[in-house]
Amino acid sequence: MKTTIRRMGNSQGVLIPKPILAQLGLEDEVEMEVENDAIVLRKPQKKARQGWSEASKAIAEAGDDGLVMGEFPNADDAELSW
C-alpha cells in the first residue's frame, strides 16, 4: 500500500487505515523505532505482573485472601525447636 506523508501541525505523518489498525490490534499507542531504514510500529509491551499489586490489595480489602488449602504442618515439625 502506498500512502502520502501529510502535514500535521508542525510535524508530518501518515494516516493508518482503520482496518489495518484492527488487524494488528493497535488502539491508543504504539512503540515506534527505526530498523534497517524502516519505521516499525509495535504493540506496547505489557510489563510483567502489571496491576498485580492493586489486584492483591483489592482482594485483601474484600477479605477474600484466605488460604485455599488451609494450614498444614510438615510431618517432622514437632521435633524442631526454635
C-alpha positions as CSV (number, residue, x, y, z in Angstrom):
1,M,0.0,0.0,0.0
2,K,1.3,3.4,-0.9
3,T,0.3,6.5,1.1
4,T,1.3,10.1,1.3
5,I,3.1,12.0,4.0
6,R,0.9,14.7,5.3
7,R,1.5,17.9,7.3
8,M,0.1,17.6,10.8
9,G,0.6,20.8,12.7
10,N,4.4,21.4,12.9
11,S,5.0,17.7,12.2
12,Q,4.4,15.3,9.3
13,G,2.7,11.9,9.4
14,V,0.8,9.2,7.6
15,L,-2.7,8.0,8.3
16,I,-3.1,4.3,9.0
17,P,-6.4,2.9,7.8
18,K,-8.7,1.6,10.5
19,P,-8.8,-2.0,9.1
20,I,-5.0,-2.2,9.4
21,L,-5.1,-1.0,13.0
22,A,-7.8,-3.5,13.8
23,Q,-6.0,-6.4,12.1
24,L,-2.9,-5.6,14.2
25,G,-4.8,-4.9,17.4
26,L,-3.4,-1.4,17.7
27,E,-5.5,1.0,19.7
28,D,-4.3,4.1,21.6
29,E,-0.5,3.9,21.4
30,V,2.3,2.1,19.7
31,E,6.1,1.6,20.2
32,M,7.9,3.1,17.2
33,E,11.5,2.5,16.2
34,V,13.7,2.6,13.1
35,E,15.1,-0.8,11.9
36,N,17.1,-1.1,8.7
37,D,15.7,2.1,7.0
38,A,12.1,1.2,8.0
39,I,9.8,2.6,10.6
40,V,8.5,-0.3,12.7
41,L,5.3,0.1,14.8
42,R,4.6,-2.5,17.5
43,K,2.0,-3.0,20.3
44,P,3.4,-1.7,23.6
45,Q,4.8,-4.5,25.7
46,K,2.9,-5.0,28.9
47,K,5.1,-5.1,31.9
48,A,5.2,-8.5,33.7
49,R,2.8,-8.6,36.6
50,Q,1.4,-5.1,35.8
51,G,-1.6,-4.4,38.1
52,W,-0.9,-7.4,40.4
53,S,-0.2,-5.1,43.4
54,E,-3.6,-3.3,43.1
55,A,-5.4,-6.6,42.5
56,S,-3.8,-8.1,45.6
57,K,-4.8,-5.1,47.7
58,A,-8.4,-5.3,46.4
59,I,-8.6,-9.0,47.3
60,A,-7.3,-8.3,50.8
61,E,-9.7,-5.4,51.4
62,A,-12.6,-7.7,50.3
63,G,-11.4,-10.3,52.9
64,D,-11.0,-12.9,50.1
65,D,-7.4,-13.6,50.7
66,G,-7.7,-16.8,52.9
67,L,-5.6,-19.8,52.3
68,V,-7.0,-22.1,49.7
69,M,-5.8,-25.3,51.3
70,G,-5.6,-24.1,54.9
71,E,-2.7,-24.6,57.3
72,F,-0.9,-28.0,57.3
73,P,2.3,-28.8,59.1
74,N,5.1,-30.9,57.9
75,A,5.3,-34.4,59.4
76,D,8.6,-33.6,61.3
77,D,7.8,-30.1,62.5
78,A,7.1,-31.3,66.1
79,E,10.7,-32.3,66.5
80,L,12.1,-28.8,65.7
81,S,12.9,-26.4,68.4
82,W,13.2,-22.7,67.7
